[in-house]
Amino acid sequence: MPEVDIEIGGRTFQVACQEGEEHYLQSAAKMLDDEASALISQIGRIPESRMLLMAGLMLADKTAGMQDKLREAEDRMAEKEAELGQLRNAPAPEPERIEVPVVPPSVSDTLAEIAARAEALAETVEEKRAESGGATPNEG
C-alpha cells in the first residue's frame, strides 16, 4: 500500500492509499488544502485539529450544496424525460383538411375563348397596319 505525502494548511501528512489511487488522494488533499489555506488567511495560525475540522466542514457544506443542485437537476431531467415519453406515446394529431380552389371548366373555356378573340384582334390590327404602309396614327 503506497504512502503519499500531502500538504494541508502548510503542514505535511503521510497518508496510505490503495495502489493506483494516489492521484485521487492528491486531488482530495488539494481541495482540503484550499479550504485550510482560506481559513489560515482569514483567522491566522490555528491548531491542526481545528484547522482540519473547519476545512472538512467547509468542504462538506460545499458538497451538500452540490448534492442539492444535483438532486434538483435530476428531478428536472426526470420531469423532462416523462414529458418526452408522453409526447412520444401521444397519438398523432388529426390531419388538417386543406381545400384547394378548382377553376370550373366553363371559366377555363371562357378564358380560352377570350384569349383567342384577343389574338384574332391583334392579327387584324397587324394586317391593317401593314396595308396602310406600316405607320400607326400615333407615330406622327
N, C-alpha and C positions, 0 to 999 in steps of 0.2 A: 504494500500500500504506500504510494508516494506521499511525501510530506512537502507541503508548499509553504513558502514564506509569503505572508500577506501583510500589508501595512494599512492600518486603520487609525486615523486621527494622529498620525505621526508616531505610532507605536507599531512594532513588528510582532507578528504572531506566527507560530508554526502550526499548520493545520494539516491533518491527514485527509486524504480523499481517495476515491476509487480510481483505478488506472483509467486514464483517458478523460477523467472529469476535471482535470486541472484548469482547463480554460473556463469552465462554468464556475469553479470556485473563485478564480481570479476576477471574473465578471461580477459575481455577487459581492466579493470583497470591495471592489471598486465602488459599487453602489453604496455600501455601508460607509466606506471612507468619505465619499462625497457628503453624506449626511453628517458624519462626525466632524468633518472639516468646517461645515457650515455652523455647527454648534460651537466649535472652538473659536471661530471668528466672531461669533456673537457674544459668547459668555467668557471666553478665555480658558485657561487651563482648568480642567475638571478631572475628578478621579476616573480611572479607567472603566470601572464597572458602571459608573453613572453615564459616562460618555457612550459606552456600548448600549446601555439600556435605552437612552434617549434616541440615539441614532436608529436603533432597531424599531422603536415605537414610531419614529417619523417614517421609516420605510413601510411599516405595517399600515400606517394611515394612508400613505400613497397607494399601497397595494389594495386596501379596502375600497378606496375611491375608484381605482381602475376596475375592480371587480364589479362595482355598482354600474359603471359605464358599460362594461362588457355585458352584464345581465340585461340592461336596457336595450343595447344593440341587438342582442339575441332575441329579446321579446319582439322588437320591431321587425326583425328578419322573419320570425315565425309568423307574425301577422301578415307580412307581405307574401310569404310562401302560401299561407292559407288563402289569401285573396287571389293569388295567381292560380292556385288549384281550382278555386270556384270559377274563375274566368275560363280556364281550360275545359272544365266539365259543363259549362253552361251551354244550352242549346244554341245553335246558330241563329242569328237574327232572321226574321222573316224577310224574304226578298222584296225589294221595293218594286212597285209597278210603275213603269215609265211608258208613257204614251207618246208616240211619235206621230205628228200630224201627217196624213196622207193626202196628197193632192188628188182630187177626184178626176177620173179620166175625162169628163166633159170640160173641165177647166184646162187640162193639158191640150185637148183638141182645139179649144177656142184660142189658146195662146199660139198654137202652131198655125192656125188659120190667120191670125193677126200678123204673125211673122212673115207668112207667105205673101200677104197683101202688101206689107211694108216693102218687101223685096221687089214685088212687081211694080210698085210705085217708084221705087228707086231706079229700076230699069227704064221705066217710061221717062223719068226726068233725064236720065243719061242720054236716051235716044233723042229727045227733043233738043237737048243741049248740043248734041253732035250735029243735028240737022241745021241748027241756027248758027253754025260756024264756031261753036265752042265757047262763045262768050256768054256769061250769065248777066242778068240785069244789074247786079251789084258790082260787077267788075269794071266799071267805067272806063 
